[in-house]
Amino acid sequence: MFKKIGMLVVLGFAIGSLSAQDIMTTDLMWDLNRVGGEVLSPDKKYVIYGVSKPSVSKNKSERNLFRLKLSNGEKEQITFSLGSEHSVMFRPDNEKMGYLYKGQWYESNLDGTKEKQVSNVKGGLHFLKYSPDGKHVLYASDVTMGPSNSEIYQDLPKAEARVMDDLMYRHWDTWSDNKNSHIFFGQYNEGRMYGFTADIMEGEKFDVPTMPFGGAEDAIWSPDSRRIIYVCKKTTGVDYAETTNTDLYQYDIRSGKTINLTDGMYGYDTQPAFSPKGKYLAWTSMATAGYESDKNNIYIRDMKSGNSLNLTENFEETVSSFIWGKDKSKIYFVAPLNATYQYFELTVGDGETTPSVTDFKQISSGDFNYRTLHLNGNELIGLRQDMNHASEIFSTRISNGESKAISHENDEIYNSISLSNIEKRWIETTDGKKMLTWVIYPPNFDKNKKYPTLLYCQGGPQSPVSQFYSYRWNFQLMAAKGYIVVAPNRRGLPGFGEKWNKDISKDWGGQPMDDYLSAIDELAKEPFVDETRIGAIGASYGGYSVYMLAGIHNKRFKTFISHCGLFNLESWYGTTEELFFANYDIGGPYWGNKKSDSYEKFSPHKYVDNWDTPILVIHGGNDFRVPINQGMEAFQVAQIKGIHSRFLYFPNEGHWILKPQNGLVWQREFFKWLSETL
């Protein structure tokens, strides 16, 4: 649908010889401010946003709110409490703003003064939203749905047993605790929650927000303040583990009745949003139950007729998020395109009973990720990042896509260092396709020298190697350490059409591995790549890829690093939690007459006879998506075979490394291993 990007693009600038202080370092990266949670004030004069600052000594982050004046860029800090303020909302009367702090709702003046605790809900809140008329609030809070083991066995207070009768007793990094998060609504008036409070999901063992990544976007008010729309996956046990089917439910606060608005739609239905006057309800929807990486479309429903339409059926890419324009004729959305995330505009035609699509337009461009979006007149405001810069808030003109930074939290650091050159290459794959591959060069790159080189294997498996800025897999930091990084958008990644995205399912160890090898073989031809010092690194599916490549690489690589990788697909199927993922991507269980051939062809443990290369294995003890046995099995093989290997274990981390001191250990061990083996 959109014009192809040229075959070769280089970003950055020419760099001379640099000292250690001129480039990104681990300590400098951990000193960056982390910007997020931006909201526009009702009068469009200010942006309120949060800045998180990791504290290595305290081993946690501190987050405060700032107010930035759009007319002149002046900013001021407006919260100073120890802890983290987040989830900012403005009261409908625009006199106060509210936010979550230590699990309760607070309100203050728009400059942060005269803060006051509004809620006092046992167990705290997950989020809160004001009704448009200002007379009610809805909020999410945990409800105990059954006794804990300590309550059952009160005579055994030191017992640590867990008793499970069904699946989904754990999820990603959390054990089930016999609690569910429900939506409540109650009366509200100018800073007071009072009177009747209703649990609109009373007795239901389901969660809103949806587990594990849902948030405040999972529940909204209708513009007339009479209805609540919420996202929920109303199933349990094995059924819950095997489906992605969330639905949109409408609760009428007057009648107390709930109806399913998306009955008969079987994939994820998420992100409900009413048009400004409530004629239409839009949301994102996937078609296939059990396929978490299906194309995400924007659907729209005429609330009077009940007719629905897929607005992005003819749009080639998957939608990340969207907002309504100032009226019901425009929708703005974020979607991946050629390994970036861009802004798009969709024009909605207003039919009598069914809406229509009249136009698509790409707004932004360039090698950036636009991550969030808010409408401010003729501009979109949201977070933007690239491989050389952490997120800042940018404004983008809708008419021509011109962008400018309006927050500058990390300018001082970035202005003091030289940045990596980033090259975009289109490499031919073994089946004759063109694959976009990022090549990230050291800041002091000299084409007459030879450099150790890292093949980066992306996780997901269906998440793009876009212009992201990671605080763990940080390409800028790797390049600053003297490594060239090769990051292919191999088969299975969005942004290159629906087929390219789907082609990885049930072919994990096939064409995607050939894609990786095509990329690294092409770069190895360059005189500045030391082909005797090439390594492969990655996490999750990227960690799986490392294990797989270790058995088929034919002496290409000199070292491997696998974080939370899948090693044995049979034992993984028997211990992971969201089975829909394994059922769709691997092809089902490892037993029965219709057993998938993935277990024989694409399980890395089948290829360990060929392992002969040093490997660092990293794993978290609370990783329930890829349980710890996967890392242990891989490390044990390497040790028994006498291969130089190391096991880095974080007992209280999950699929990601989140605590600051653990993050620093991760970085130090990562680069220590590369120094030793590459």
N, C-alpha and C positions, 0 to 999 in steps of 0.2 A: 504493500500500500504506500510505503514511503520510499523516498530515494535512497539507494544504497550509499553507505559511507565509502569514501575512497579506499584504495587498497593499502595505503600506508599513511599514517598520520603520526607526527611526533609532537609531544607537548613538552613544555618546560623551557630551559634556556641553557646556553653553553656555560660550562663550569670549569674553572681552573683547579689547581691543587688546593685542598682544603685541610684544615686542622680538625681534630676530634670535636672541637666546639662548634664547627660550622655545619654539622650534620645532625640528624635525628639520633638520639640515644635512648636507651631504655628508661633512664630516669627522667629525661625530658618528656618522653611520651606520657609518662605517668603524672607529669605536671600539667598536662593539658586540661583546660576546662571543658566539661562535657555539657553541651547545650541541648535543651529539649523542652517539650511540653508547652510550646508557645501558644498563646491565645491573643486575639485582638480585643481591645476594649470596645464597648458598644458604640462609642463616638468615633472609633477608628483613629484616634489620636495616638494610642499607645499599643505596644506589644508587651505583654507580661510573659516572661519565660523563666525557666529554671536553669540553674548552673550547678552541676554536681562536681565535687572535687574529691577524688579519692585520697584518703589519709592512710599512708603505709603504716605509720606508727600505731594508729587506732584500728587498722585493718577493716575499715569501712569507709563509706562515702558520706559527705555532708552536702546537702542540697538546699540552696536558698533561692528566693524569687527576686527577679530584677524587673524594673519597668523602663522601657526604652521609648523615647519620644520620636515618633516617625518624622516629624517636620525637620528636626535638626540632629537626630542621632544621639541626643543626650540620654545617659542611662543612670539609674540610681538603684541601689540595693534596697528592697522594701521588706524583707524578712531576715531575722538575725538569730532565730532560735536554734539551739542544738538539735540536730535531727534533719528531717527532710519534709519540706512543704511541696505538695504536688496536686495535680488534678484541679487546676484553677477553673472556676466558673464565675460568671457575673450574674448578680441577682437581676430578675426581670425589671425591677425599678431602676437599675443601673446606679443605685446609690452605694452598693457594697459589692465586694468580691468575696467568694468563698473558696476554700481549699482544704485538702486533707492534711492533717498533721497528727502523727502518732495514732492513726486509726480513727480519729474523730474529725468532725467538720467544724471549721473555724470561719469566721467572717471578719473582715476588716474594711477600712476605707480603701479607696483605690490606690493610695500611696502606702499601704501597709500599716497605717496607724490605727489605734483603737481596736486591736484584734480581740475577738471574744469567741470562746468555745460555744458552739450552738448545739451539737449533738452530745448525747451521753448514752450511747448504745453499747450494751454489754458485748464484749468481743470485738467491737470496732466495726468500721465500715470499709467496704472495698471501693465504693464511689457513691456520689450523691448528685442528683439533678433536680433543679427547680422546675416546677410546672410553668408554662408560659404566662399564666395569669397570676403567678406568685402566691397561690393559695395552698399549694401542696408541694411536697418533695417526694421523690422516690429514691431509694437507696438499696444497696446490696449488702447483706450481712449474713454471717454463718448461723445456721440452725442445727442444733444437735438432733440427730435422727435415730439415735440408739445408744445404749450404754457402752462405755469404754470397758476394756478388760479390767482396769483397776476398779471400776464400779461393780463389775460382776464378781470379781474375786477380792473383796475388801479385806479379807483375812490374809492376803498375800501381797502386801503393798510394794514389795520389792521385785515382784515378778515382772518380766519384760516380754511376755509372750504376746503374739498377735494371732488371732483366730480368723481364718478366711473361709468363707463358704462359696465365693463367687469370684470371677475375674474382675479386673480393674481395682484391685486392692492396693495398687500403687500406680503412679502416673508421673512420667518424666523423672522427677527427683523427690516426689512426695508420697508418703504412705497415706492410705485412707484412714480417717480418724472419726468415722461415723458422723461427720458433719457435712452439710450441703449449704452452699451460698444461695440464698433466696432474695427475691425482690420484694421490698416493702414500700408502702406509700403511707403518708400521714399528713396531717394538717400543718400548715406553716404560716407564720405572719411576722414579717420584719424582724428576723433574727431569732424567732422562737419556734421550736418544734413542739407541738402540744396535741392533746386530745387523742383521737382514735388513730391507731396504727394498724395496718392490715398486711399480713403475709399473703401475697397473691399466689403463692405456690404452696400453700399449707399442705403438709403431709407428703409432698413430692420429694423423692430422693434424687433430685436433679440439681444442676448448678447453673446459676447466672451470676457472674460471667461464666462462659463456657471454659472448661478446663482444657489445657493448662494456660492458654495464652490470651483468652478473652479479656476485655476491659470495659471501660465505661461506654464504649460504642455499642455494647450488647443490650442496652435498654434506653429507650427514648420516650418522650411525651409526644402526643399529637398536638398540633398547633392550637386546638380548642381546649386542651388540658383535660379532656375527658377519657382519653385512652392511653394505655401504656403498651408499647410494642417491645418485645424482648426476644432475644436469641436463646434457644435452648436445645439441647440434645436429650430428648426425653426417652431414654432407654437405659438399661443397666446391664451389668455382667458381661457375658459373652457377646450379646448383641451390641453393647456399647463398644467393646473392643474391636468389633468387626465392621463398624460403619462410621461414616463421616456425616451422616444425615442430621444436620441441625435444621430447625425450622424457625419461622417467625410467628410468634404468638401475640395476639391482641387481647388485652384485658380491659374491660369496661369498668371504670371505677364506680359507676352508678349501679349497674346491675350485678357486678361481681362475676360476670361470665367471661370465659376465655375461649377464643377460637383460633384454630391453626390457619394462618393465611397462606402457607406454602405447602399445604397437604398435597402429596403427589409429586413433589420435587425432592429428589433423593440424595443430592450432595450437600455440601456446605451452603447454607443461606445465612448471610451475615451482613453487618453494617447497614441496618435500616436507616433511612433518612427521608423525612417528609419534604415535599416542595414547600416553598414559603407559606402558602395559604392552605396547604393540606389536601389539595386535589389529588396529588399523586404520592405514592410511596415508592421509593427506589431502594434497591439493595443489591448486593453482590451475590452471585449464585454459581455453584458448580453443578454439573449435570449428573456426575457419577458417584453413587454411594461407594465409599471405600477407596476413592482415588483422591488423595489430599492435594495433589498437584495438578488437578484438572484445570482447564481454562476457566478463569473467573470472569463472568459476564455481569454487566449491569442490567438488572431487570427493573421494570417500572409497572406499577399497578394503578389503574384508575380506581380510586376508593369508592366511587359511586356505582360504577358498573361492575367492578370486580375483574375487569379484563386486564391481562398482563402482556408485556412485550419484552423480548430480549433486545435491548438497545445496541449491544455490541456484538451481535451474532456475526456480522460481516467485518468486524475489526480483528486483525490477525493475532493480537497479543492478549495476554491475561491482564486483568485490571487489578491494581494493588489497592487503591482507595479512591474516593470521589467526594465531591461536595456539590450542592446545588448553587446555581447562580442567584442573582437578586430576584429572579422570578422563575417560573416553571419552564422557561424556554431554553435554559442552558444548564449543562452539567460539566464540571471540570474534574478530570481524573488523572491519576498517576499510573503509568504502565511501563514495563521494560521494553527497550528497543535497542538492539545491537549492543548489548552489554552496558547499557546505561538505563536510568529511569528518568522519564520525561513527562512534562505536562501536556495534556490534550484537552480539547474542547469538543463537546457534543451538543448539537442543536436538536431540541425536542419539538416536534410538531404537535399541535394541540387538536386532537380529533374529538368528536362528540363523545364517543365511548371508548376509543382506543388511541393512545398516543402513537407517534411515528418518529422516525429518525430522518432528519433532513440534511445533516452535514456533520463531518468530522474534520478536525483541524489539529495539527501538531503545533503547540505553542512554543515550547522550549527546545533547545538543541545543545550540542556540545558534549564533551566527555565529562559528564557530571551525573550524580544521582540526586534528583529532586525527591525528597522523602515524604514531606507532608504538604498540605495546602490549605489556605484560608483566603477568602475573597475580601479584597479591600478596594472597592470601586473598580477601576480598570486594571488592577494588579492582583497577582496571586502572591501570597506571602507564605513561606515555609522553609524547612530545613534543606540545605544543599551540602553535599560533600563530594570529595573525589579522593583518589588514592594518596594524594599528597596533603590533604586538608581534612581535619575533623569537621563535623557539622557546624555550620553557622546559619543564621537566619538571612534569607535573601528575599528581595521583592522582584517579581518578574512581570513585565508589561504583557498583557494579554494580546495586544495588537501586533507586537513585533518580536516577542520573546526575549527582549533585552533584560538582563538581570544585574542586580547590584547587591552587594552585601550591606545589611543594615545592623548586624551585630558583628563584633570584632573581638570576641573573647580570647582568641589565640593568635592575634596578629603579631604580638610582640615576639612570641616564640618563632613563628614561621618566618618573620622578617629577619630573624637572626641566623637562619640556617639556609643552606642550599638544598634545593629539592631534586628529587629524582626525575630524570627524563623518562617519559612513558610512551612507548611505541605501540601502535595498533597494527597487527599483521593479519592478513587473511591467508591461511595456510590450507593447502589441498589435503583432504583426508584420503584414506585408502579406498573409499567408495566414490571418489570424484567430487565430493562436496567442498565448499569453502567454509573454513572455521575461523572465527575471529579469535585471535590470541593476543593477550596483553604481554608486553615485554617491559619489565621495569629495570632500569639501569642504575648502578651506583651514582651518587651525585658527582663524584670525581672521576667519572667514566673516561677511560682512555682507550680508544679503539685499537691501539697498538699493543695493549696488554692482554693477557688471558685471565679470565675470571672463573671462579667456581660458580656453578649455576644450579638453581633449584627449580624443579618442576612442581608447581603448586596444583594439588588435586582438590577440587571443590567438593563440599559436602552437599547435603540436600536430600536426595541427589538432584532435585530440580530447583536449585537456587542459582541465579546467574553470577558469573564472575564479573560483577559490575564495578562501577567506580566507588566501591564501599571503602570505609575506613574502619578497620578492626583494631582493637587494642590488644589482640592476641596474635592473629595472623596479619601482622602489619607489614605490608610490602615495602613501605617507605623505610621502616627500621631494618628489614632484611637487606635492602639495597644499600643502606648506609653502612652496614657491616661488611660490605664488599662483595655481595652476591648479586648476580643477575637472576631475576625471578621471571619464569615463564608460566603464564596463567591462561590455559586454554578454556574457551567456552565450548567444551566437548558436548557430545550428544546428551540430551536430557535437560538442557538449560533453556529457560524462557528468554524471550526477546528476539527469537529468530524464526518465529512461526510455530503453530501448534504441533506440527509433525515432528520438528526437531526436538521439541520438549518431550513428546511422548515416546520417542524412539528408544529411550533407555529402559523402559519398563520391560521386565523379563529378559533383559539383555545386559545385565549389569557388567559382566566380565567380557563382553564381546566388543562391539563397535566402540563403546566409550574408551576401552583400553587402547584400541588401535588409534583413536583420536589423540590420546595422550602421547603415544609413541610417535605419531606423525609430527606433533608439535615439537617435541624435544629433539627428534632427529633432524628436523629442519633447522632449528637453532644451533644444533651441534656443528653444522657446516660453517658457522661464522668463525672467522679467525680469532675473535676475542672470547669465544667460549672454550674453556679448557675441558675437552671431552673426557679427560681422565678424572675430572672432579665434578660429576653431576649427581645430585641427590633428588629424591622424591619425598614430598611432605604432604600431609593432609589430615583432616579430621572428619569423623562420621563416615559418610560414603567416601569422602576423601581418604580417611583412614583405611577403609575397605580397599580402596584403589591402591594404596601403598602396599598392603598385604598381597593383593593380586599381582601387582607389578613385580613384587619380590620373587614370585614364582615363574614369571614369563619374560623378564626383561632382557635376558641374554647378554649379561655383562654391561648393560648401558649405564647402570647406576652404581655409585660407590658407597652410598649410605641411604637409609630410609628413616623417616619419623612418622609414626602413626599414632594419632590421638583419637580415642574412643571409636576405633575402627571395628567393623564387623569381620570376624575371622572365620568362624564356622557357622554357616547359615543354618544348619540343623539345630545346633544348640542355641543359636540366637533366636530362632523361631520359638523355641521352647521356653524362653525366658523374657522376651520383650513384652510390652504391654499393649500398645495400639496395634492389634493384629491386622487391621485394614491395610496398613502400610505394607506389611509382609505379604498379605494375600494378593494385593494388586501388583506390587513391583517384583516380587519373587515368583508368584504364581500359585500360592497356597501352601498347605502343610507339606511336610516331608514324608508323609505316609499315604497309603491308599493307592488305588488303581490309576488315578490321574495325577500322580506326584509330578511336580514340576521338574524339568531337567536342569533347572538352575542349580539345584543342590549338587549335582554331579559336575556340571560344566563350569559353574561360576562361584563356587565356594573356595576361598583362598586356601583353606586347610588341605584341599586336595592337591595342592601344588608345592607343598613344603619340601618334597624331595629335592626340588631345585633351589631351595634357599641357600645362599652362600655369602650374603652381604650384611654388614653391620646394620642393626636396627634398634631404634629407641622406641619403646612402647609407652604411651601415656594413657592413664585412665582414671576416672573418678568413681569413688565407691557408691555414690548416690545416683549414678547414671542408670536409670531403669529402661530407657529407650535402647541403649546398647550396653547391656549389663557387664559388670566387671569381669565375668568369666571369659569374655572375648579377648581382653587384653592379657589375662593370665595365661590362656591357652597359647597365644602367639608367643609370649615371652618364654614359656616353658619349652616350646619347640626350638626356639633359637638357642636356648641354653643347652638343651640336650644335644643339639647338633654341633655345639662348640662354636657357634657364631658370636662374635663380639656383640653384646646386646645389653640393654639397660631397661629397667622398669621404673617409671616415675608414677607414683600412686598418690592421689589426693582423696583421703577417706571420706571427707565431708563435702566434696564437690560433685556436681551432676554432669550433664553433658557439656557444660561450659565451665570455665574457671572464672569465678566471680569475685572472690575475696582478693583485696590488693596484694597482700603478702604472698598468697599462693600464685597470683599472677606474675609477680616478680620472680619467684622460684621457677615458674614455667619458662619465662624468658631466659633466665640464666642457664637453665639446663638445656634448653633448646639450642642456644648458641654455643654452649660448651660442647655439646655433642657434635655439632657441625664443625667446630674447631678441631676436635679430636679426629674426626673421620673424613672430613672433606678438605 
